[in-house]
Amino acid sequence: MSLAFNIENTNVLLTIETVVVAGWTGRDAQAVQHHIDELAALGIAPPSKVPLFYRVANTLLSQDDVIEVLGEGSSGEVEPLLIQAGGKMYFGLASDHTDRDLEVHSVAASKQACAKPVAHELWDFDQIKDHLDDITLKCWIIENGAEVLYQEGTLTGIRPLSTLCAEAGFADGTAMLCGTFPAIGGVRPAGHYRMEVSDPINARTMTLSYAVKTLPIIA
């Protein structure tokens, strides 16, 4: 599939053939194991290896303002996005929206069940690769009528992006969601998400917002 992005104030159409969702990408191995143990207590099977690279359909990438999900058991999470196209690497912003109810039965299936919202903008990776650990990502949700901070972290919390690319076998025409941070107050569904990634060195911010429409589960 092809998506249009704003890159350095120019609209560029990129073809994406392969989409990878990287999981268990935390840089702190003990913290990753603690999270695996927490999920195991909820009946979610541990990953076969760490990190793990799930494949999902490229048609799941979405730049729509609203996504539709089945039932009320899904939630999003802010993630750095890497895209390689035309021999160039780009950095973007995405949400790994996931069906948490299905996750108990199959993490791979839960990743495939929901659209993956992505921002309309991309940055040239060469312009940020020397200061990646300074880059901050945040996510807010609407809860009880008010916007609350849901996630926050810098790329120091995620394995080096170059390492993830090497481990995933990154190639031209690939997009990869690179992992996330713990949810403040725990993982939970929301009807609206606002996300941003900030580059303090180049003094710029990229944003992503979307709403969630739930569809009834018909038995």
FIKOLZA-1660 file (N, C-alpha, C; in steps of 0.1 Angstrom, whole numbers, plus 5000, padded with zeros to 4 digits):
% residues 219
   i   px   py   pz ch aa at
   1 5008 4988 5000  A  M  N
   1 5000 5000 5000  A  M CA
   1 5009 5012 5000  A  M  C
   2 5003 5024 4997  A  S  N
   2 5010 5037 4997  A  S CA
   2 5003 5047 5006  A  S  C
   3 5011 5054 5013  A  L  N
   3 5006 5065 5022  A  L CA
   3 5014 5078 5018  A  L  C
   4 5007 5089 5020  A  A  N
   4 5012 5102 5018  A  A CA
   4 5017 5108 5031  A  A  C
   5 5030 5113 5031  A  F  N
   5 5036 5119 5042  A  F CA
   5 5041 5133 5039  A  F  C
   6 5042 5141 5049  A  N  N
   6 5048 5154 5048  A  N CA
   6 5063 5152 5053  A  N  C
   7 5072 5154 5044  A  I  N
   7 5086 5152 5048  A  I CA
   7 5093 5165 5044  A  I  C
   8 5098 5173 5054  A  E  N
   8 5105 5186 5052  A  E CA
   8 5096 5195 5043  A  E  C
   9 5083 5196 5046  A  N  N
   9 5074 5204 5039  A  N CA
   9 5071 5200 5025  A  N  C
  10 5074 5188 5022  A  T  N
  10 5070 5183 5008  A  T CA
  10 5062 5170 5010  A  T  C
  11 5051 5169 5002  A  N  N
  11 5043 5157 5003  A  N CA
  11 5049 5146 4994  A  N  C
  12 5051 5135 5001  A  V  N
  12 5058 5124 4994  A  V CA
  12 5049 5111 4996  A  V  C
  13 5047 5104 4985  A  L  N
  13 5040 5091 4986  A  L CA
  13 5050 5080 4987  A  L  C
  14 5048 5072 4998  A  L  N
  14 5057 5061 5001  A  L CA
  14 5050 5048 5000  A  L  C
  15 5056 5038 4994  A  T  N
  15 5050 5025 4992  A  T CA
  15 5055 5016 5004  A  T  C
  16 5046 5010 5011  A  I  N
  16 5050 5001 5023  A  I CA
  16 5044 4987 5020  A  I  C
  17 5053 4978 5019  A  E  N
  17 5049 4964 5016  A  E CA
  17 5049 4955 5028  A  E  C
  18 5057 4958 5038  A  T  N
  18 5058 4950 5050  A  T CA
  18 5057 4958 5063  A  T  C
  19 5049 4954 5072  A  V  N
  19 5047 4961 5085  A  V CA
  19 5051 4951 5096  A  V  C
  20 5060 4956 5105  A  V  N
  20 5065 4949 5116  A  V CA
  20 5061 4956 5129  A  V  C
  21 5056 4949 5139  A  V  N
  21 5053 4954 5152  A  V CA
  21 5063 4948 5162  A  V  C
  22 5073 4956 5166  A  A  N
  22 5083 4950 5175  A  A CA
  22 5078 4951 5190  A  A  C
  23 5080 4939 5196  A  G  N
  23 5075 4938 5210  A  G CA
  23 5087 4935 5219  A  G  C
  24 5085 4938 5232  A  W  N
  24 5095 4935 5243  A  W CA
  24 5108 4941 5239  A  W  C
  25 5107 4954 5236  A  T  N
  25 5119 4961 5231  A  T CA
  25 5126 4970 5242  A  T  C
  26 5121 4969 5254  A  G  N
  26 5127 4977 5265  A  G CA
  26 5142 4975 5266  A  G  C
  27 5149 4986 5269  A  R  N
  27 5164 4985 5271  A  R CA
  27 5168 4979 5284  A  R  C
  28 5159 4980 5294  A  D  N
  28 5162 4974 5307  A  D CA
  28 5157 4960 5308  A  D  C
  29 5165 4950 5307  A  A  N
  29 5162 4936 5306  A  A CA
  29 5153 4932 5318  A  A  C
  30 5157 4937 5330  A  Q  N
  30 5150 4933 5342  A  Q CA
  30 5135 4938 5342  A  Q  C
  31 5134 4950 5337  A  A  N
  31 5120 4956 5336  A  A CA
  31 5112 4948 5326  A  A  C
  32 5118 4944 5315  A  V  N
  32 5111 4936 5305  A  V CA
  32 5106 4923 5311  A  V  C
  33 5115 4916 5318  A  Q  N
  33 5112 4903 5325  A  Q CA
  33 5100 4905 5335  A  Q  C
  34 5101 4917 5342  A  H  N
  34 5090 4919 5352  A  H CA
  34 5077 4920 5345  A  H  C
  35 5077 4927 5334  A  H  N
  35 5064 4929 5326  A  H CA
  35 5059 4915 5321  A  H  C
  36 5069 4907 5316  A  I  N
  36 5065 4894 5312  A  I CA
  36 5059 4886 5323  A  I  C
  37 5064 4887 5335  A  D  N
  37 5059 4880 5346  A  D CA
  37 5045 4885 5350  A  D  C
  38 5043 4898 5349  A  E  N
  38 5030 4904 5352  A  E CA
  38 5019 4898 5342  A  E  C
  39 5023 4898 5329  A  L  N
  39 5013 4893 5319  A  L CA
  39 5011 4878 5321  A  L  C
  40 5021 4871 5325  A  A  N
  40 5019 4856 5327  A  A CA
  40 5009 4854 5338  A  A  C
  41 5009 4863 5348  A  A  N
  41 4999 4861 5359  A  A CA
  41 4985 4864 5354  A  A  C
  42 4984 4871 5343  A  L  N
  42 4970 4873 5337  A  L CA
  42 4967 4863 5327  A  L  C
  43 4975 4853 5325  A  G  N
  43 4972 4842 5316  A  G CA
  43 4978 4845 5302  A  G  C
  44 4986 4855 5300  A  I  N
  44 4992 4858 5287  A  I CA
  44 5005 4851 5286  A  I  C
  45 5007 4843 5275  A  A  N
  45 5019 4835 5274  A  A CA
  45 5031 4844 5271  A  A  C
  46 5043 4840 5277  A  P  N
  46 5055 4848 5275  A  P CA
  46 5059 4847 5260  A  P  C
  47 5067 4857 5256  A  P  N
  47 5072 4856 5242  A  P CA
  47 5082 4845 5240  A  P  C
  48 5083 4840 5228  A  S  N
  48 5092 4830 5225  A  S CA
  48 5107 4834 5225  A  S  C
  49 5109 4847 5223  A  K  N
  49 5122 4853 5224  A  K CA
  49 5120 4868 5226  A  K  C
  50 5131 4875 5230  A  V  N
  50 5131 4890 5233  A  V CA
  50 5142 4896 5226  A  V  C
  51 5139 4907 5218  A  P  N
  51 5126 4912 5214  A  P CA
  51 5120 4902 5204  A  P  C
  52 5107 4905 5201  A  L  N
  52 5099 4897 5191  A  L CA
  52 5094 4906 5180  A  L  C
  53 5093 4901 5168  A  F  N
  53 5089 4910 5157  A  F CA
  53 5077 4904 5151  A  F  C
  54 5065 4909 5154  A  Y  N
  54 5052 4904 5148  A  Y CA
  54 5050 4910 5135  A  Y  C
  55 5044 4902 5126  A  R  N
  55 5041 4907 5112  A  R CA
  55 5026 4910 5112  A  R  C
  56 5022 4921 5106  A  V  N
  56 5008 4924 5104  A  V CA
  56 5006 4929 5090  A  V  C
  57 4993 4929 5086  A  A  N
  57 4990 4934 5072  A  A CA
  57 4993 4948 5070  A  A  C
  58 4999 4952 5058  A  N  N
  58 5002 4966 5056  A  N CA
  58 4990 4975 5055  A  N  C
  59 4978 4968 5052  A  T  N
  59 4966 4976 5051  A  T CA
  59 4961 4981 5065  A  T  C
  60 4967 4977 5076  A  L  N
  60 4963 4981 5089  A  L CA
  60 4968 4996 5092  A  L  C
  61 4978 5000 5085  A  L  N
  61 4983 5014 5087  A  L CA
  61 4972 5024 5083  A  L  C
  62 4970 5033 5092  A  S  N
  62 4958 5042 5090  A  S CA
  62 4962 5057 5093  A  S  C
  63 4958 5066 5085  A  Q  N
  63 4960 5080 5088  A  Q CA
  63 4946 5087 5090  A  Q  C
  64 4936 5079 5093  A  D  N
  64 4922 5084 5095  A  D CA
  64 4921 5090 5109  A  D  C
  65 4912 5099 5111  A  D  N
  65 4910 5105 5124  A  D CA
  65 4902 5096 5133  A  D  C
  66 4896 5086 5128  A  V  N
  66 4888 5076 5136  A  V CA
  66 4891 5062 5132  A  V  C
  67 4893 5053 5141  A  I  N
  67 4894 5039 5138  A  I CA
  67 4883 5032 5144  A  I  C
  68 4879 5021 5138  A  E  N
  68 4868 5012 5143  A  E CA
  68 4874 4999 5149  A  E  C
  69 4869 4996 5161  A  V  N
  69 4874 4983 5167  A  V CA
  69 4862 4975 5172  A  V  C
  70 4864 4962 5174  A  L  N
  70 4854 4954 5178  A  L CA
  70 4854 4953 5193  A  L  C
  71 4843 4957 5200  A  G  N
  71 4842 4957 5214  A  G CA
  71 4850 4968 5221  A  G  C
  72 4850 4967 5234  A  E  N
  72 4856 4978 5242  A  E CA
  72 4869 4973 5249  A  E  C
  73 4875 4963 5244  A  G  N
  73 4887 4958 5251  A  G CA
  73 4900 4961 5244  A  G  C
  74 4901 4972 5236  A  S  N
  74 4913 4975 5229  A  S CA
  74 4919 4988 5235  A  S  C
  75 4932 4990 5233  A  S  N
  75 4938 5003 5237  A  S CA
  75 4950 5005 5228  A  S  C
  76 4954 5018 5227  A  G  N
  76 4965 5022 5219  A  G CA
  76 4978 5025 5228  A  G  C
  77 4989 5027 5221  A  E  N
  77 5001 5030 5228  A  E CA
  77 5011 5037 5219  A  E  C
  78 5017 5048 5223  A  V  N
  78 5026 5056 5215  A  V CA
  78 5039 5048 5212  A  V  C
  79 5043 5049 5199  A  E  N
  79 5055 5042 5195  A  E CA
  79 5063 5050 5185  A  E  C
  80 5076 5049 5185  A  P  N
  80 5084 5054 5173  A  P CA
  80 5081 5045 5161  A  P  C
  81 5081 5052 5150  A  L  N
  81 5079 5044 5137  A  L CA
  81 5091 5046 5128  A  L  C
  82 5096 5036 5122  A  L  N
  82 5106 5037 5112  A  L CA
  82 5101 5032 5099  A  L  C
  83 5104 5039 5088  A  I  N
  83 5100 5035 5075  A  I CA
  83 5113 5036 5066  A  I  C
  84 5115 5025 5058  A  Q  N
  84 5126 5026 5048  A  Q CA
  84 5120 5025 5035  A  Q  C
  85 5122 5035 5026  A  A  N
  85 5116 5035 5013  A  A CA
  85 5126 5043 5004  A  A  C
  86 5127 5038 4992  A  G  N
  86 5136 5044 4982  A  G CA
  86 5150 5046 4987  A  G  C
  87 5155 5037 4995  A  G  N
  87 5168 5037 5000  A  G CA
  87 5171 5047 5012  A  G  C
  88 5160 5053 5017  A  K  N
  88 5161 5063 5028  A  K CA
  88 5153 5058 5040  A  K  C
  89 5159 5062 5052  A  M  N
  89 5152 5058 5064  A  M CA
  89 5145 5071 5070  A  M  C
  90 5133 5069 5074  A  Y  N
  90 5125 5080 5080  A  Y CA
  90 5120 5076 5094  A  Y  C
  91 5118 5086 5102  A  F  N
  91 5113 5084 5116  A  F CA
  91 5099 5091 5117  A  F  C
  92 5090 5083 5123  A  G  N
  92 5076 5089 5124  A  G CA
  92 5070 5085 5138  A  G  C
  93 5057 5086 5139  A  L  N
  93 5050 5084 5151  A  L CA
  93 5038 5075 5148  A  L  C
  94 5035 5065 5157  A  A  N
  94 5024 5056 5154  A  A CA
  94 5018 5051 5168  A  A  C
  95 5007 5045 5167  A  S  N
  95 5000 5039 5178  A  S CA
  95 4998 5024 5175  A  S  C
  96 5004 5015 5184  A  D  N
  96 5001 5001 5182  A  D CA
  96 4988 4998 5190  A  D  C
  97 4977 5001 5183  A  H  N
  97 4964 4998 5189  A  H CA
  97 4961 4983 5188  A  H  C
  98 4958 4977 5200  A  T  N
  98 4958 4963 5202  A  T CA
  98 4945 4958 5209  A  T  C
  99 4940 4947 5205  A  D  N
  99 4928 4941 5211  A  D CA
  99 4933 4934 5224  A  D  C
 100 4931 4939 5236  A  R  N
 100 4937 4934 5248  A  R CA
 100 4929 4921 5252  A  R  C
 101 4916 4920 5249  A  D  N
 101 4909 4908 5252  A  D CA
 101 4915 4896 5244  A  D  C
 102 4917 4898 5231  A  L  N
 102 4923 4888 5222  A  L CA
 102 4937 4885 5226  A  L  C
 103 4944 4894 5232  A  E  N
 103 4958 4892 5235  A  E CA
 103 4960 4881 5245  A  E  C
 104 4950 4878 5253  A  V  N
 104 4951 4867 5263  A  V CA
 104 4952 4854 5255  A  V  C
 105 4946 4853 5244  A  H  N
 105 4947 4841 5236  A  H CA
 105 4958 4840 5226  A  H  C
 106 4961 4852 5220  A  S  N
 106 4972 4852 5210  A  S CA
 106 4977 4866 5208  A  S  C
 107 4989 4869 5212  A  V  N
 107 4994 4883 5210  A  V CA
 107 4995 4886 5195  A  V  C
 108 4999 4877 5187  A  A  N
 108 5000 4879 5173  A  A CA
 108 4987 4883 5167  A  A  C
 109 4976 4875 5171  A  A  N
 109 4963 4878 5166  A  A CA
 109 4958 4892 5171  A  A  C
 110 4961 4895 5183  A  S  N
 110 4957 4908 5188  A  S CA
 110 4963 4920 5181  A  S  C
 111 4975 4918 5176  A  K  N
 111 4982 4929 5169  A  K CA
 111 4975 4931 5155  A  K  C
 112 4970 4920 5149  A  Q  N
 112 4964 4920 5136  A  Q CA
 112 4950 4925 5137  A  Q  C
 113 4944 4926 5148  A  A  N
 113 4929 4928 5150  A  A CA
 113 4926 4943 5148  A  A  C
 114 4935 4952 5150  A  C  N
 114 4932 4967 5150  A  C CA
 114 4941 4975 5140  A  C  C
 115 4935 4986 5136  A  A  N
 115 4943 4995 5127  A  A CA
 115 4954 5001 5136  A  A  C
 116 4965 5005 5128  A  K  N
 116 4976 5011 5135  A  K CA
 116 4977 5026 5130  A  K  C
 117 4972 5035 5137  A  P  N
 117 4973 5049 5133  A  P CA
 117 4987 5054 5132  A  P  C
 118 4990 5062 5122  A  V  N
 118 5003 5068 5120  A  V CA
 118 5002 5083 5117  A  V  C
 119 5011 5090 5121  A  A  N
 119 5011 5105 5118  A  A CA
 119 5013 5108 5103  A  A  C
 120 5009 5120 5099  A  H  N
 120 5010 5124 5085  A  H CA
 120 5024 5129 5082  A  H  C
 121 5033 5131 5092  A  E  N
 121 5046 5137 5090  A  E CA
 121 5057 5126 5093  A  E  C
 122 5068 5128 5086  A  L  N
 122 5080 5120 5088  A  L CA
 122 5092 5129 5089  A  L  C
 123 5102 5124 5097  A  W  N
 123 5115 5131 5097  A  W CA
 123 5125 5123 5090  A  W  C
 124 5135 5130 5084  A  D  N
 124 5147 5123 5079  A  D CA
 124 5155 5117 5090  A  D  C
 125 5157 5104 5090  A  F  N
 125 5163 5098 5101  A  F CA
 125 5178 5103 5103  A  F  C
 126 5184 5106 5092  A  D  N
 126 5198 5111 5093  A  D CA
 126 5199 5124 5102  A  D  C
 127 5188 5132 5103  A  Q  N
 127 5188 5144 5111  A  Q CA
 127 5186 5142 5126  A  Q  C
 128 5183 5130 5130  A  I  N
 128 5181 5127 5144  A  I CA
 128 5189 5116 5150  A  I  C
 129 5196 5108 5141  A  K  N
 129 5203 5096 5145  A  K CA
 129 5214 5098 5155  A  K  C
 130 5219 5110 5156  A  D  N
 130 5230 5113 5165  A  D CA
 130 5225 5117 5179  A  D  C
 131 5212 5119 5181  A  H  N
 131 5207 5123 5194  A  H CA
 131 5194 5116 5197  A  H  C
 132 5193 5104 5193  A  L  N
 132 5180 5097 5195  A  L CA
 132 5176 5096 5209  A  L  C
 133 5185 5094 5219  A  D  N
 133 5182 5093 5233  A  D CA
 133 5176 5105 5239  A  D  C
 134 5177 5117 5232  A  D  N
 134 5171 5129 5237  A  D CA
 134 5156 5131 5233  A  D  C
 135 5152 5122 5224  A  I  N
 135 5138 5123 5219  A  I CA
 135 5128 5117 5228  A  I  C
 136 5117 5125 5231  A  T  N
 136 5107 5122 5240  A  T CA
 136 5094 5119 5233  A  T  C
 137 5087 5108 5238  A  L  N
 137 5074 5105 5233  A  L CA
 137 5064 5106 5245  A  L  C
 138 5052 5111 5242  A  K  N
 138 5041 5112 5252  A  K CA
 138 5028 5108 5246  A  K  C
 139 5019 5103 5254  A  C  N
 139 5005 5100 5250  A  C CA
 139 4995 5104 5261  A  C  C
 140 4984 5111 5256  A  W  N
 140 4974 5115 5265  A  W CA
 140 4961 5108 5261  A  W  C
 141 4952 5105 5270  A  I  N
 141 4939 5099 5267  A  I CA
 141 4928 5108 5274  A  I  C
 142 4916 5107 5269  A  I  N
 142 4905 5113 5275  A  I CA
 142 4899 5104 5285  A  I  C
 143 4898 5108 5297  A  E  N
 143 4893 5099 5308  A  E CA
 143 4884 5107 5317  A  E  C
 144 4871 5103 5319  A  N  N
 144 4861 5110 5327  A  N CA
 144 4860 5125 5323  A  N  C
 145 4861 5127 5309  A  G  N
 145 4859 5140 5304  A  G CA
 145 4871 5149 5304  A  G  C
 146 4882 5144 5309  A  A  N
 146 4895 5152 5310  A  A CA
 146 4906 5145 5303  A  A  C
 147 4916 5153 5298  A  E  N
 147 4927 5147 5292  A  E CA
 147 4938 5144 5303  A  E  C
 148 4943 5132 5303  A  V  N
 148 4953 5128 5313  A  V CA
 148 4965 5122 5306  A  V  C
 149 4977 5123 5312  A  L  N
 149 4989 5118 5307  A  L CA
 149 4988 5103 5309  A  L  C
 150 4990 5095 5298  A  Y  N
 150 4989 5080 5298  A  Y CA
 150 5003 5074 5297  A  Y  C
 151 5012 5080 5289  A  Q  N
 151 5025 5074 5287  A  Q CA
 151 5035 5085 5285  A  Q  C
 152 5047 5083 5289  A  E  N
 152 5058 5093 5287  A  E CA
 152 5072 5086 5288  A  E  C
 153 5081 5089 5279  A  G  N
 153 5094 5083 5280  A  G CA
 153 5103 5088 5269  A  G  C
 154 5116 5086 5270  A  T  N
 154 5125 5089 5260  A  T CA
 154 5130 5076 5253  A  T  C
 155 5137 5078 5242  A  L  N
 155 5142 5066 5235  A  L CA
 155 5153 5059 5243  A  L  C
 156 5157 5064 5254  A  T  N
 156 5166 5056 5262  A  T CA
 156 5159 5044 5268  A  T  C
 157 5146 5044 5268  A  G  N
 157 5138 5033 5274  A  G CA
 157 5136 5022 5264  A  G  C
 158 5140 5024 5251  A  I  N
 158 5138 5014 5241  A  I CA
 158 5152 5010 5235  A  I  C
 159 5153 4997 5231  A  R  N
 159 5166 4993 5225  A  R CA
 159 5170 5003 5214  A  R  C
 160 5183 5004 5212  A  P  N
 160 5187 5013 5200  A  P CA
 160 5180 5009 5187  A  P  C
 161 5175 5019 5180  A  L  N
 161 5167 5017 5169  A  L CA
 161 5175 5009 5158  A  L  C
 162 5188 5013 5157  A  S  N
 162 5196 5006 5147  A  S CA
 162 5197 4991 5150  A  S  C
 163 5198 4988 5163  A  T  N
 163 5198 4974 5167  A  T CA
 163 5186 4966 5164  A  T  C
 164 5174 4973 5166  A  L  N
 164 5161 4967 5162  A  L CA
 164 5160 4964 5147  A  L  C
 165 5165 4974 5139  A  C  N
 165 5165 4972 5125  A  C CA
 165 5173 4960 5121  A  C  C
 166 5185 4959 5127  A  A  N
 166 5194 4948 5123  A  A CA
 166 5187 4934 5127  A  A  C
 167 5181 4934 5139  A  E  N
 167 5175 4922 5144  A  E CA
 167 5162 4918 5135  A  E  C
 168 5155 4928 5131  A  A  N
 168 5143 4926 5123  A  A CA
 168 5146 4923 5108  A  A  C
 169 5158 4925 5104  A  G  N
 169 5161 4923 5090  A  G CA
 169 5154 4934 5081  A  G  C
 170 5155 4946 5086  A  F  N
 170 5149 4958 5079  A  F CA
 170 5153 4959 5065  A  F  C
 171 5143 4961 5056  A  A  N
 171 5146 4962 5042  A  A CA
 171 5137 4973 5036  A  A  C
 172 5140 4977 5023  A  D  N
 172 5133 4987 5017  A  D CA
 172 5118 4983 5016  A  D  C
 173 5109 4993 5018  A  G  N
 173 5095 4990 5017  A  G CA
 173 5089 4985 5030  A  G  C
 174 5097 4987 5041  A  T  N
 174 5093 4982 5055  A  T CA
 174 5089 4993 5064  A  T  C
 175 5079 4991 5072  A  A  N
 175 5076 5000 5083  A  A CA
 175 5076 4992 5096  A  A  C
 176 5082 4998 5106  A  M  N
 176 5082 4991 5119  A  M CA
 176 5079 5000 5131  A  M  C
 177 5069 4995 5139  A  L  N
 177 5066 5001 5152  A  L CA
 177 5075 4995 5162  A  L  C
 178 5082 5004 5169  A  C  N
 178 5094 5000 5176  A  C CA
 178 5093 4998 5191  A  C  C
 179 5081 4997 5197  A  G  N
 179 5080 4995 5211  A  G CA
 179 5075 5007 5218  A  G  C
 180 5072 5005 5231  A  T  N
 180 5066 5016 5239  A  T CA
 180 5070 5016 5253  A  T  C
 181 5063 5024 5262  A  F  N
 181 5066 5026 5276  A  F CA
 181 5054 5021 5284  A  F  C
 182 5057 5019 5297  A  P  N
 182 5045 5015 5306  A  P CA
 182 5034 5026 5306  A  P  C
 183 5022 5021 5308  A  A  N
 183 5011 5030 5309  A  A CA
 183 5010 5035 5323  A  A  C
 184 5008 5048 5325  A  I  N
 184 5007 5054 5338  A  I CA
 184 4993 5051 5343  A  I  C
 185 4992 5043 5354  A  G  N
 185 4979 5039 5359  A  G CA
 185 4974 5026 5353  A  G  C
 186 4982 5020 5345  A  G  N
 186 4979 5007 5339  A  G CA
 186 4972 5008 5326  A  G  C
 187 4973 4997 5318  A  V  N
 187 4968 4996 5304  A  V CA
 187 4952 4996 5305  A  V  C
 188 4946 5005 5298  A  R  N
 188 4931 5005 5298  A  R CA
 188 4926 5012 5285  A  R  C
 189 4914 5009 5281  A  P  N
 189 4908 5015 5269  A  P CA
 189 4905 5030 5271  A  P  C
 190 4904 5036 5259  A  A  N
 190 4900 5051 5259  A  A CA
 190 4894 5054 5246  A  A  C
 191 4886 5064 5245  A  G  N
 191 4879 5068 5233  A  G CA
 191 4887 5078 5225  A  G  C
 192 4897 5084 5230  A  H  N
 192 4905 5093 5222  A  H CA
 192 4919 5094 5227  A  H  C
 193 4929 5094 5217  A  Y  N
 193 4943 5095 5220  A  Y CA
 193 4949 5107 5213  A  Y  C
 194 4959 5113 5221  A  R  N
 194 4967 5124 5215  A  R CA
 194 4981 5120 5218  A  R  C
 195 4990 5120 5208  A  M  N
 195 5004 5116 5210  A  M CA
 195 5013 5126 5204  A  M  C
 196 5025 5127 5209  A  E  N
 196 5035 5135 5203  A  E CA
 196 5049 5130 5205  A  E  C
 197 5058 5133 5196  A  V  N
 197 5072 5130 5197  A  V CA
 197 5080 5144 5196  A  V  C
 198 5089 5146 5205  A  S  N
 198 5096 5159 5205  A  S CA
 198 5111 5157 5204  A  S  C
 199 5117 5165 5195  A  D  N
 199 5131 5165 5192  A  D CA
 199 5137 5179 5198  A  D  C
 200 5143 5179 5210  A  P  N
 200 5147 5191 5216  A  P CA
 200 5159 5197 5209  A  P  C
 201 5167 5189 5202  A  I  N
 201 5179 5194 5195  A  I CA
 201 5175 5203 5182  A  I  C
 202 5165 5197 5175  A  N  N
 202 5161 5205 5163  A  N CA
 202 5148 5213 5166  A  N  C
 203 5144 5213 5178  A  A  N
 203 5132 5221 5183  A  A CA
 203 5120 5219 5174  A  A  C
 204 5115 5207 5174  A  R  N
 204 5103 5204 5166  A  R CA
 204 5096 5192 5172  A  R  C
 205 5083 5192 5169  A  T  N
 205 5074 5182 5175  A  T CA
 205 5065 5176 5164  A  T  C
 206 5062 5164 5165  A  M  N
 206 5053 5157 5156  A  M CA
 206 5041 5152 5164  A  M  C
 207 5029 5152 5158  A  T  N
 207 5017 5149 5166  A  T CA
 207 5009 5138 5159  A  T  C
 208 5001 5131 5167  A  L  N
 208 4991 5122 5161  A  L CA
 208 4979 5121 5171  A  L  C
 209 4967 5123 5165  A  S  N
 209 4955 5122 5173  A  S CA
 209 4945 5113 5166  A  S  C
 210 4937 5105 5173  A  Y  N
 210 4927 5098 5167  A  Y CA
 210 4916 5094 5178  A  Y  C
 211 4904 5091 5173  A  A  N
 211 4893 5087 5181  A  A CA
 211 4890 5072 5178  A  A  C
 212 4884 5066 5188  A  V  N
 212 4881 5051 5187  A  V CA
 212 4866 5049 5187  A  V  C
 213 4861 5043 5176  A  K  N
 213 4846 5039 5176  A  K CA
 213 4845 5024 5178  A  K  C
 214 4837 5021 5188  A  T  N
 214 4836 5006 5191  A  T CA
 214 4824 5001 5184  A  T  C
 215 4826 4989 5179  A  L  N
 215 4815 4982 5172  A  L CA
 215 4810 4971 5181  A  L  C
 216 4797 4967 5181  A  P  N
 216 4792 4957 5190  A  P CA
 216 4797 4943 5186  A  P  C
 217 4798 4935 5196  A  I  N
 217 4802 4921 5194  A  I CA
 217 4789 4913 5193  A  I  C
 218 4786 4908 5181  A  I  N
 218 4773 4901 5179  A  I CA
 218 4776 4886 5180  A  I  C
 219 4768 4880 5190  A  A  N
 219 4770 4866 5193  A  A CA
 219 4761 4858 5183  A  A  C
% end
